[in-house]
Amino acid sequence: MKRHLISAADLTRDDAVLILDTAEEMARVADRPIKKLPTLRGRTVVNLFFEDSTRTRISFEAAAKRLSADVINFSAKGSSVSKGESLKDTALTLEAMGADAVVIRHHDSGAPHRLATSGWIGGSVVNAGDGTHEHPTQALLDAFTMRRHLAGAPDGGPTRHGEPGDSSGRDLAGRRITVVGDILHSRVARSNVHLLTTLGAEVTLVAPPTLVPVGAGNWPCEISYDLDAVLPKSDAVMMLRVQRERMNAAFFPTEREYARRYGLDADRMARMPGHAIVMHPGPMNRGMEITAEVADSERCTAVEQVANGVSIRMAVLYLLLGGNEPAVGAPIARTEESK
Amino acid sequence: MDSISSPHAAPARSVLEGPDIARVLTRIAHEIVERAKGADDVVLLGIPTRGVFLARRLAAKLDAITGRSTQVGSLDITMYRDDLRLRPARTLGRTEIPADGVDGRLVVLVDDVLFSGRTIRAALDALGDIGRPRAVQLAVLVDRGHRELPIRADYVGKNLPTSLRETVRVQLDEEDGRDSVLLGVRETPAPGE
C-alpha cells in the first residue's frame, strides 16, 4: 500500500481488498469487552479539519484511539488558520510536533495532494474529503458495507437482509450499484465510482442533468436521468445528500420536484430487487432525497455505514502506520492540543 | 512461527513425517485430558496460520477421548507483536473466540514452533484483552530452543535442539498439502524472531 491515501483511484484491486479484509478483522474488535489494540502506541495522528465534519472527525478519532495512537484535533475555526495562517505554515507546525499521520479535510480540492507531495511533512497523509474531489475512506466503507451484504452469504451471494456476513477475499464483481443525487458536488460519488469500478462493480449515476459534472461522460460508469428505469436492476442504491450549502445556483426548480423525481420513497424501494440495499453516507435530509419510511427500514444501512467507517479507518491507519514506515523525527512534545 | 529466510539454502531434512505428527498430537491430547482432569473447561486457541490447524486436529482428538465437543478457536497476535515496526504492515489473521468466551476456562494456546517465545508473549497480551481465563497453557508441535523470554511449553510434540543457523519449517496438509517438519540451514545466522 502507498504511503498516503489521497484518491480512491490510486488503489489497485488487491490494495482495496486488503483494506476491506483488514477492516473485517478490525470490526471484530468492536465486539470485545476491551475495544482497544496496542498496535499504534506512541504514534501521533493529527486530525486537520478546515471544514466542519463532526462525523468524519469522530470516526477517525475513534479509529486512532482504538489502535492506541495519540490523537490531536486541529480545526480551522478558532485556530491560527482563522488568523490567516497558510496551509504550509500549519503543516510545518504539525511536523514540528511530530505527527506520524495527518488526516486532512479541506474545502479546496487538491489540498491533501499538495500536503503529501510538498515535502512539508514526513508523515502519511489521509484524505478525509477535499472540496468536490475525493473522499476515499467513505468509498471504502461504502464498498465494505456493500461487500458484507451483497457478497456476505457463504456462497458469495447476497445475504438478503440477514446478518451481514464475512466476505473476506471477495470483491464486488458484477454487482450493479446506483448512485443517486448531487453528483456535481459529491466527492463521495467520485471516490465511489473509482473504487467500485476497481472492485469490479458496474456503477450507474442518476441525477438531474444540471447536477452531473462536466466530463462525467469519461468516467468508467453509466449516467442516467431516469431513476425508475434503473431501480429494478440495482443491487445497491446509494442516495446522496442534496448539499444545500453548495447550492448557490438554481440546479432544480423546487425541492418538491427534486424529491418527486429523484427521491427514494417506499413505492420506489418496492421496485428494487428483493436483496437490494439502500445506502446513505449521511447526514440525511429526510423528506428530500429519502423518505423517513425508507430511512428507517431494515434495508437502509446508514447506521451500519457509520460503524463500518470506524473499522475501515482503523484498517487504513494500521496499514499506513503499523509497519516500518520511518517514524517522523523524534517523538517529541505532544502537549499542545487544540480541542 | 516457521522461520525460513532462504528456502533454497540447503536441502532441508525431514525430522517428523505425517504419522509421527499424528502420534504426537494423540499423546498431547491425552496429556491435556490427564492434566485438566477430564478437559471439561478446555478452550483450544490456535495461533494463525498453522497453530489453528493443529488446534483443530487436537480438538478432534480430544472429542474422541472425552466424547464431548471441545471448544476451539483462533487467536491472531499480529497487532500485539513487538517487532511490528521492523517490517511493513503485516496482513492480519483471524481471531475467532468460541461463543462461551474464555472467562474462567482453561485456555490451551497451540502453535507449531516455539522459538524465541515472543509470539507467545504477544498471545498472552492478546488473550488478556479478550477475557480472564482460569489458567493458560501452551502446546507446541516443535520446541527448537533459543528462548528470549521466560516462557516454556506445557505440552511439547518434539524437542528439537537446533543452532541459530538452522531453520525449522512445519508443513501441514491443510496449508501445504503435506504433513512434515523440515530442518534446514540458512545462509547467514539470524537472531531469533
Interface residues (C-beta under 8 A of the other chain):
Chain A: M1 L18 D21 T22 E25 R28 R32 P33 I34 K36 L37 P38 T39 L67 Y318 L319 L320 L321 G322 G323 N324 A327
Chain B: D76 M79 Y80 L84 R85 L86 R87 P88 A89 R90 T91 L92 G93 R94 T95 D125 D129 I130 G131
